[in-house]
Amino acid sequence: MKALGSISKDFSFLEEDVRRELEALMDAASDYWDFGELVARRASQADCAPMLVFLAMYHVSRLDNSEAAERVYDCHPELPLPMPFVYPDGDLSRGGPQIVEAAIEHFQNPLASFYMLMRLYRASENGSPEETQAQDRIRALLHEHPELRMHEADFLGYTGYRVRVEGRPEDALEYHYRALELARESNDLWHQASLLTLTAEIEGQYKTDAGHFNRARELLGEARSICDSIGDPSGTLSILLNMSVYSVFRWEINEALKCAMEAAEIGAQLGRVNANNALNLAHFLSLTGDGKSALEWAKHAVKQRNGPHTHMAMAVAFMALDDVDNAQKWLDSSKELVLQQGLEPALGQWHQMYGRLEQQRGDLESAMESYKRALDIHERSTRMVRFRSCLFDMARLEVDQFNPTRENQLDEHAGPFMQLYEESIANKDLPGHEANVLMLKAELRMKQGRHEESERLIESVIEATDYPALEYLHVRATEIRESWAREGLVPARSRQRTRNR
């Protein structure tokens, strides 16, 4: 493969023999993943230089290649090597502070010291004395060794992540862009992809201005191109999961489904089944009407994680299959787990799913009460995806319950929740939700006897959803129009256009 700054940026800190071995392995590798496999194989040999073993652990940990990391770790019990090596979690077992300090003492190398101090930083709790101490030591090391300037990208990028968690997304963006500049200067493509993904998370989840989702997608698209070019399937998988999340924000369910399915395929190749992704797939497929496939993914999710959300996924899949008895069973078991664990956000989702089941059974008044409980919890927990989804369920129920009279013939909305739903998505670049509102209005106008207006609205939905990301809404709107044409509620010309599409 071509020289990669993700590897070569360390060369100036290495002995000649270690540098030559890394160069030879880089020349022999087809991509970064292959390099990780090759360097792990070499590091698993007894005669391997300790610094090469250290760097092998660093690279395979970056690639999330846990099997290779385990092989290297197990072959060198004599070396102070933390395991996991650089993962940003709080688990210091098999890699506690004493091992980090021993590694710094053993290698006596500013590069190794930097990576080990970053290990401590990642494993420390936000706002803890350990975090402050790690930050101070890293800054002192960077000041003492100016030649580590390119490596400061790691420190800046991870500090940005921490700042975001603290609720300062704008400051986090500044850190990420400063880190990205350094990563580009050193040609550390792996780190560039990671920083682009972190930046996209802020643009997608914390920004509200017009176009912020498009910026997030552009950043993720650039990150994915990098991961594909260097051969980092774990990075690509992470990016696809992020893309799926942002698509759900916009209620572009087909796009979310496409990204989640591709992520599942990569996960299968890596020997992993991501429980969250399997759970999301079950929900997406249920929305698009594929209950059979939804049930298969819900079973995967339950197998990986026996929790309230996975039990709800099973219930949702059975609802899509019109099997209300099994849906009830899984919702009952889900509620038991919710109450055991005391998870209020999960309780909010449970109320919403139970409302859907009640609505499916025809118990509309009880369904609305369940939705109201769910909406209150979603709003308190600021889960906007769930909040808007619940409002959509409530608005749809209001349309179903709407009883046309002379007095309400000109009403704009079927009820207060339909109005709130429309207000909650106004000017927020949420095309799937915008299509939902227009479709609900079209159905309401038809009930009100305003047939021409209804036809114009459903036509606008069909036109606005005529692209792959909103395919299921396009199909639904087309089916509604066809049913009205069959009943003679819209002119024959509308029926003809349906046939010619």
C-alpha positions as CSV (number, residue, x, y, z in Angstrom):
1,M,0.0,0.0,0.0
2,K,1.0,3.6,-0.3
3,A,2.8,5.3,2.6
4,L,0.3,6.1,5.2
5,G,0.8,8.9,7.8
6,S,-1.3,6.9,10.3
7,I,1.9,4.7,10.5
8,S,4.8,6.9,9.3
9,K,4.1,9.8,11.6
10,D,5.7,7.8,14.4
11,F,8.9,7.0,12.5
12,S,11.0,9.8,13.9
13,F,10.6,8.4,17.4
14,L,11.8,4.9,16.5
15,E,15.0,3.0,16.3
16,E,16.2,2.2,12.8
17,D,15.5,-1.5,12.9
18,V,11.9,-0.9,14.1
19,R,11.3,1.7,11.5
20,R,12.6,-0.5,8.7
21,E,10.3,-3.4,9.8
22,L,7.3,-1.1,9.8
23,E,8.2,0.2,6.3
24,A,8.6,-3.3,5.0
25,L,5.2,-4.4,6.5
26,M,3.6,-1.2,5.0
27,D,5.0,-2.0,1.6
28,A,3.7,-5.6,1.8
29,A,0.2,-4.7,3.0
30,S,-2.7,-4.1,0.6
31,D,-4.4,-1.7,3.0
32,Y,-4.4,-0.5,6.6
33,W,-6.4,-3.5,7.8
34,D,-4.0,-5.8,6.2
35,F,-1.1,-3.9,7.7
36,G,-2.7,-4.5,11.1
37,E,-2.9,-8.2,10.5
38,L,0.7,-8.3,9.3
39,V,2.1,-6.3,12.2
40,A,0.1,-8.3,14.7
41,R,1.5,-11.5,13.2
42,R,5.0,-10.2,13.5
43,A,4.4,-8.9,17.0
44,S,3.2,-12.3,18.1
45,Q,6.7,-13.7,17.6
46,A,9.0,-14.0,20.5
47,D,12.0,-12.2,18.9
48,C,9.9,-9.1,18.0
49,A,11.3,-5.7,19.3
50,P,9.2,-4.5,22.3
51,M,8.5,-1.2,20.6
52,L,7.1,-3.0,17.5
53,V,4.9,-5.0,19.8
54,F,3.7,-1.8,21.4
55,L,2.9,-0.2,18.1
56,A,1.2,-3.3,16.8
57,M,-1.2,-3.1,19.8
58,Y,-1.8,0.6,19.0
59,H,-2.7,0.0,15.3
60,V,-4.9,-3.1,15.8
61,S,-6.7,-1.3,18.6
62,R,-7.3,1.6,16.3
63,L,-8.8,-0.8,13.8
64,D,-11.0,-2.4,16.5
65,N,-9.4,-5.7,15.6
66,S,-9.8,-7.3,19.0
67,E,-8.8,-10.8,17.9
68,A,-5.4,-9.5,16.7
69,A,-5.0,-7.4,19.8
70,E,-5.6,-10.5,22.0
71,R,-3.0,-12.5,20.1
72,V,-0.4,-9.9,20.5
73,Y,-1.2,-9.3,24.2
74,D,-1.2,-13.0,25.1
75,C,2.2,-13.5,23.4
76,H,4.0,-11.0,25.5
77,P,3.1,-11.3,29.2
78,E,6.6,-9.9,30.0
79,L,5.7,-6.5,28.6
80,P,3.5,-3.8,30.4
81,L,0.8,-3.6,27.7
82,P,-2.6,-2.3,28.6
83,M,-5.6,-4.2,27.2
84,P,-7.7,-2.8,25.7
85,F,-5.1,-0.4,24.4
86,V,-6.8,2.9,23.4
87,Y,-10.5,2.3,23.7
88,P,-12.4,5.2,25.2
89,D,-14.1,3.4,28.0
90,G,-13.8,3.5,31.8
91,D,-12.6,-0.1,32.2
92,L,-9.1,-0.1,33.6
93,S,-8.9,-3.8,34.3
94,R,-6.1,-5.5,32.4
95,G,-4.8,-2.0,31.7
96,G,-4.9,0.0,34.9
97,P,-2.8,3.1,35.8
98,Q,0.0,0.9,37.2
99,I,0.4,-0.8,33.9
100,V,0.4,2.5,32.0
101,E,3.0,3.9,34.4
102,A,5.1,0.7,33.9
103,A,4.8,1.1,30.1
104,I,6.0,4.7,30.3
105,E,8.9,3.6,32.5
106,H,9.8,0.6,30.4
107,F,9.9,2.2,26.9
108,Q,11.4,5.6,27.9
109,N,10.1,7.0,24.6
110,P,8.1,10.3,24.3
111,L,5.8,8.6,21.7
112,A,5.0,5.7,24.0
113,S,4.5,8.1,26.9
114,F,2.0,10.1,24.8
115,Y,0.0,7.1,23.8
116,M,-0.1,5.8,27.3
117,L,-1.1,9.1,28.8
118,M,-3.9,9.3,26.2
119,R,-4.9,5.8,27.5
120,L,-5.2,7.2,31.0
121,Y,-7.1,10.2,29.7
122,R,-9.7,8.0,27.8
123,A,-10.2,5.8,30.8
124,S,-10.7,8.7,33.3
125,E,-14.1,10.0,34.3
126,N,-15.3,13.4,33.1
127,G,-14.5,16.0,35.7
128,S,-12.4,13.7,37.8
129,P,-9.0,14.5,39.4
130,E,-7.6,11.6,37.2
131,E,-8.8,13.5,34.1
132,T,-7.2,16.7,35.1
133,Q,-3.9,15.0,36.0
134,A,-3.9,13.2,32.6
135,Q,-4.5,16.4,30.8
136,D,-1.8,18.3,32.6
137,R,0.7,15.5,32.0
138,I,-0.1,15.4,28.3
139,R,0.2,19.2,27.9
140,A,3.6,19.1,29.7
141,L,4.8,16.3,27.5
142,L,3.8,18.1,24.3
143,H,5.5,21.2,25.5
144,E,8.7,19.3,26.4
145,H,8.7,17.5,23.0
146,P,7.7,19.9,20.2
147,E,8.3,17.0,17.7
148,L,5.1,15.5,19.0
149,R,3.1,18.4,17.4
150,M,1.3,16.1,14.8
151,H,0.3,13.8,17.6
152,E,-1.5,16.6,19.4
153,A,-4.4,15.9,17.0
154,D,-5.3,12.9,19.2
155,F,-5.3,15.1,22.3
156,L,-7.4,17.9,20.7
157,G,-9.8,15.5,19.0
158,Y,-10.5,13.6,22.2
159,T,-10.8,16.7,24.3
160,G,-13.4,17.9,21.7
161,Y,-15.4,14.7,22.4
162,R,-15.3,15.3,26.1
163,V,-16.3,18.9,25.7
164,R,-19.3,17.8,23.6
165,V,-20.4,15.4,26.4
166,E,-20.2,18.3,28.8
167,G,-22.8,20.1,26.6
168,R,-20.5,22.5,24.7
169,P,-20.9,21.4,21.1
170,E,-19.6,24.7,19.6
171,D,-16.3,24.4,21.6
172,A,-16.1,20.8,20.6
173,L,-16.3,21.7,16.9
174,E,-13.3,24.1,17.3
175,Y,-11.3,21.3,18.9
176,H,-12.2,18.9,16.1
177,Y,-11.3,21.3,13.3
178,R,-7.9,22.1,14.9
179,A,-7.3,18.4,15.3
180,L,-8.4,17.7,11.7
181,E,-5.9,20.3,10.4
182,L,-3.0,18.5,12.1
183,A,-4.3,15.0,11.0
184,R,-4.3,16.2,7.4
185,E,-0.9,17.7,7.7
186,S,0.5,14.3,8.9
187,N,-1.6,12.3,6.4
188,D,-3.1,10.3,9.2
189,L,-6.1,9.2,7.2
190,W,-7.5,6.9,9.9
191,H,-7.6,9.8,12.3
192,Q,-9.1,12.1,9.7
193,A,-12.0,9.7,9.2
194,S,-12.5,9.5,13.0
195,L,-12.5,13.3,13.4
196,L,-14.9,13.8,10.4
197,T,-17.3,11.3,12.0
198,L,-17.2,13.2,15.4
199,T,-17.7,16.5,13.6
200,A,-20.6,15.1,11.7
201,E,-22.2,13.9,15.0
202,I,-22.2,17.5,16.2
203,E,-23.5,18.9,12.9
204,G,-26.3,16.3,12.8
205,Q,-27.4,16.2,16.4
206,Y,-26.7,19.6,17.9
207,K,-27.2,22.1,15.0
208,T,-30.6,23.2,14.0
209,D,-29.9,25.6,11.1
210,A,-31.0,24.8,7.5
211,G,-28.6,22.4,5.8
212,H,-27.0,21.0,9.0
213,F,-28.1,17.4,8.0
214,N,-26.5,17.9,4.6
215,R,-23.3,19.0,6.2
216,A,-23.3,16.0,8.4
217,R,-23.8,13.7,5.5
218,E,-21.0,15.4,3.5
219,L,-18.6,14.9,6.4
220,L,-19.7,11.3,6.8
221,G,-19.4,10.7,3.1
222,E,-15.8,12.0,3.2
223,A,-15.0,9.8,6.2
224,R,-16.4,6.8,4.5
225,S,-14.4,7.4,1.3
226,I,-11.3,7.5,3.6
227,C,-12.2,4.3,5.4
228,D,-12.9,2.5,2.1
229,S,-9.6,3.7,0.7
230,I,-7.5,2.5,3.6
231,G,-9.4,-0.6,4.3
232,D,-11.1,0.0,7.7
233,P,-14.3,-2.0,7.9
234,S,-14.9,-1.1,11.5
235,G,-14.7,2.6,10.7
236,T,-17.1,2.1,7.7
237,L,-19.5,0.3,10.0
238,S,-19.5,3.1,12.5
239,I,-20.1,5.7,9.8
240,L,-23.0,3.7,8.3
241,L,-24.6,3.5,11.8
242,N,-24.3,7.3,12.1
243,M,-25.7,7.8,8.6
244,S,-28.7,5.6,9.6
245,V,-29.3,7.7,12.8
246,Y,-29.3,11.0,10.8
247,S,-31.7,9.5,8.3
248,V,-34.1,8.7,11.1
249,F,-33.9,12.3,12.3
250,R,-35.2,13.3,8.8
251,W,-37.6,10.3,8.8
252,E,-36.0,9.1,5.6
253,I,-36.7,5.5,6.7
254,N,-35.6,3.8,3.5
255,E,-32.2,5.5,3.6
256,A,-31.9,4.6,7.3
257,L,-32.8,1.0,6.4
258,K,-30.2,0.9,3.6
259,C,-27.4,2.1,5.8
260,A,-28.3,-0.2,8.7
261,M,-28.5,-3.2,6.4
262,E,-25.1,-2.4,4.9
263,A,-23.7,-2.0,8.4
264,A,-25.2,-5.4,9.3
265,E,-23.4,-7.0,6.3
266,I,-20.1,-5.6,7.4
267,G,-20.7,-6.6,10.9
268,A,-21.4,-10.2,9.7
269,Q,-18.1,-10.2,7.8
270,L,-16.3,-9.1,11.0
271,G,-18.1,-11.8,13.0
272,R,-20.2,-9.3,15.0
273,V,-23.9,-8.6,15.3
274,N,-24.6,-5.1,16.7
275,A,-27.6,-5.4,19.0
276,N,-28.6,-1.7,18.5
277,N,-28.4,-2.1,14.7
278,A,-30.5,-5.3,14.7
279,L,-33.0,-3.5,16.9
280,N,-33.2,-0.5,14.6
281,L,-33.5,-2.8,11.6
282,A,-36.6,-4.4,13.2
283,H,-38.2,-1.0,13.7
284,F,-37.4,0.2,10.2
285,L,-38.6,-2.9,8.5
286,S,-41.8,-2.8,10.5
287,L,-42.5,0.7,9.4
288,T,-42.0,-0.3,5.7
289,G,-44.4,-3.2,6.2
290,D,-41.9,-6.1,6.1
291,G,-42.9,-7.8,9.3
292,K,-41.3,-11.1,8.5
293,S,-37.8,-9.6,8.1
294,A,-38.4,-7.3,11.1
295,L,-39.1,-10.4,13.2
296,E,-35.8,-12.0,12.1
297,W,-33.8,-9.0,13.1
298,A,-35.7,-8.6,16.4
299,K,-34.7,-12.1,17.2
300,H,-31.1,-11.3,16.5
301,A,-31.4,-8.3,18.8
302,V,-32.9,-10.3,21.7
303,K,-30.2,-12.9,21.3
304,Q,-27.5,-10.3,21.7
305,R,-29.2,-8.3,24.4
306,N,-32.2,-9.4,26.5
307,G,-33.5,-6.0,27.5
308,P,-36.6,-3.9,27.3
309,H,-35.8,-2.3,24.0
310,T,-35.2,-5.6,22.2
311,H,-38.4,-7.0,23.6
312,M,-40.2,-4.0,22.3
313,A,-38.6,-4.7,18.9
314,M,-40.2,-8.2,19.0
315,A,-43.6,-6.6,19.8
316,V,-43.3,-4.1,16.9
317,A,-42.4,-6.9,14.5
318,F,-45.5,-9.0,15.6
319,M,-47.7,-5.9,15.2
320,A,-46.4,-5.6,11.6
321,L,-47.5,-9.2,11.2
322,D,-50.9,-8.4,12.7
323,D,-50.2,-10.9,15.5
324,V,-51.5,-8.9,18.5
325,D,-51.4,-11.7,21.0
326,N,-47.6,-12.2,20.6
327,A,-47.1,-8.4,20.5
328,Q,-48.9,-8.2,23.8
329,K,-46.7,-11.0,25.3
330,W,-43.5,-9.2,24.3
331,L,-44.8,-5.8,25.5
332,D,-45.6,-7.3,28.9
333,S,-42.1,-8.8,29.3
334,S,-40.7,-5.5,28.1
335,K,-42.5,-3.5,30.8
336,E,-41.3,-5.9,33.5
337,L,-37.7,-5.2,32.4
338,V,-38.3,-1.4,32.2
339,L,-39.7,-1.3,35.7
340,Q,-36.9,-3.5,37.0
341,Q,-34.2,-1.2,35.6
342,G,-36.0,2.1,36.3
343,L,-35.5,3.5,32.8
344,E,-37.8,6.4,32.2
345,P,-36.9,7.0,28.5
346,A,-37.6,3.3,27.9
347,L,-40.9,3.6,29.7
348,G,-41.8,6.4,27.3
349,Q,-41.1,4.2,24.3
350,W,-43.1,1.4,25.9
351,H,-46.2,3.6,26.3
352,Q,-45.9,4.6,22.7
353,M,-45.6,1.0,21.5
354,Y,-48.5,0.0,23.7
355,G,-50.6,2.8,22.2
356,R,-49.9,1.4,18.8
357,L,-51.1,-2.0,19.9
358,E,-54.3,-0.5,21.4
359,Q,-54.9,1.5,18.2
360,Q,-54.4,-1.7,16.2
361,R,-57.1,-3.4,18.4
362,G,-59.5,-0.5,17.8
363,D,-59.3,0.9,21.4
364,L,-58.7,4.4,20.2
365,E,-59.4,6.3,23.4
366,S,-56.9,4.1,25.4
367,A,-54.4,4.5,22.7
368,M,-54.5,8.3,22.9
369,E,-54.0,8.1,26.7
370,S,-50.9,5.9,26.2
371,Y,-49.5,8.2,23.6
372,K,-50.0,11.2,25.9
373,R,-48.0,9.4,28.6
374,A,-45.3,8.6,26.1
375,L,-45.1,12.2,24.7
376,D,-44.7,13.6,28.2
377,I,-41.7,11.3,28.9
378,H,-40.1,11.9,25.4
379,E,-40.4,15.7,25.9
380,R,-38.7,15.5,29.4
381,S,-35.9,13.3,28.2
382,T,-35.4,15.5,25.0
383,R,-35.6,12.5,22.7
384,M,-36.7,14.4,19.7
385,V,-36.8,11.5,17.3
386,R,-39.2,9.7,19.6
387,F,-41.0,12.9,20.4
388,R,-41.8,13.5,16.7
389,S,-42.6,9.9,16.1
390,C,-45.1,9.9,18.9
391,L,-46.7,13.1,17.6
392,F,-47.1,11.5,14.3
393,D,-48.8,8.5,15.9
394,M,-51.1,10.9,17.8
395,A,-51.9,13.0,14.7
396,R,-52.7,9.9,12.7
397,L,-55.1,8.8,15.5
398,E,-56.7,12.2,15.5
399,V,-57.4,11.9,11.7
400,D,-58.8,8.3,12.2
401,Q,-61.1,9.6,15.0
402,F,-62.1,12.8,13.1
403,N,-65.9,13.0,12.7
404,P,-66.7,15.5,9.9
405,T,-69.4,18.1,10.6
406,R,-70.5,21.3,9.1
407,E,-68.7,23.1,12.0
408,N,-65.3,21.5,11.4
409,Q,-65.4,21.3,7.6
410,L,-62.8,24.1,7.3
411,D,-60.6,23.1,10.2
412,E,-56.9,23.1,9.4
413,H,-56.0,20.2,11.7
414,A,-57.8,17.1,13.0
415,G,-56.8,18.0,16.6
416,P,-54.2,19.7,18.8
417,F,-51.5,17.0,18.3
418,M,-51.6,17.2,14.5
419,Q,-51.1,20.9,14.8
420,L,-48.2,20.4,17.3
421,Y,-46.7,17.8,15.0
422,E,-46.7,20.3,12.1
423,E,-45.2,23.1,14.3
424,S,-42.5,20.8,15.6
425,I,-41.1,20.0,12.2
426,A,-41.5,23.4,10.5
427,N,-38.3,24.8,8.9
428,K,-36.1,22.0,10.2
429,D,-35.2,20.2,7.0
430,L,-37.2,17.0,7.9
431,P,-38.6,15.8,4.6
432,G,-40.0,12.5,5.8
433,H,-42.0,14.3,8.5
434,E,-43.1,17.0,6.1
435,A,-44.5,14.3,3.8
436,N,-46.3,12.8,6.8
437,V,-48.0,16.1,7.6
438,L,-49.1,16.6,4.0
439,M,-50.4,13.1,3.8
440,L,-52.4,13.5,7.0
441,K,-53.8,16.7,5.7
442,A,-54.8,15.0,2.4
443,E,-56.7,12.3,4.4
444,L,-58.3,14.9,6.6
445,R,-59.4,17.0,3.6
446,M,-60.9,13.9,2.0
447,K,-63.0,13.3,5.2
448,Q,-64.0,17.0,5.2
449,G,-65.3,16.6,1.6
450,R,-62.6,19.0,0.3
451,H,-61.7,16.5,-2.5
452,E,-59.9,18.8,-4.9
453,E,-57.7,20.1,-2.1
454,S,-57.1,16.6,-0.9
455,E,-56.0,15.5,-4.4
456,R,-53.6,18.4,-4.7
457,L,-52.0,17.5,-1.3
458,I,-51.6,13.8,-2.1
459,E,-50.1,14.7,-5.5
460,S,-47.6,17.0,-3.8
461,V,-46.6,14.1,-1.4
462,I,-46.1,11.7,-4.3
463,E,-43.9,14.2,-6.1
464,A,-41.9,15.2,-3.0
465,T,-41.2,11.5,-2.0
466,D,-40.2,10.3,-5.4
467,Y,-36.7,9.4,-4.4
468,P,-35.1,6.3,-2.8
469,A,-34.8,7.6,0.8
470,L,-38.6,8.1,1.0
471,E,-39.7,5.1,-1.1
472,Y,-42.1,3.7,1.5
473,L,-43.9,7.0,1.9
474,H,-44.1,7.4,-1.9
475,V,-45.6,3.9,-2.1
476,R,-48.1,4.7,0.7
477,A,-49.2,8.0,-0.8
478,T,-49.6,6.3,-4.3
479,E,-51.7,3.6,-2.7
480,I,-53.9,6.2,-1.0
481,R,-54.5,8.0,-4.3
482,E,-55.3,4.8,-6.1
483,S,-57.8,3.8,-3.5
484,W,-59.5,7.2,-3.9
485,A,-59.5,6.8,-7.6
486,R,-61.2,3.4,-7.4
487,E,-63.9,4.8,-5.1
488,G,-64.5,7.7,-7.5
489,L,-63.4,10.3,-5.0
490,V,-60.8,11.9,-7.4
491,P,-61.2,12.4,-11.1
492,A,-60.3,9.7,-13.6
493,R,-57.3,11.6,-14.8
494,S,-55.7,11.0,-11.4
495,R,-56.2,7.3,-11.9
496,Q,-54.7,7.4,-15.4
497,R,-51.6,9.2,-14.0
498,T,-51.2,6.5,-11.4
499,R,-51.1,3.8,-14.1
500,N,-48.6,5.7,-16.2
501,R,-46.0,6.3,-13.5
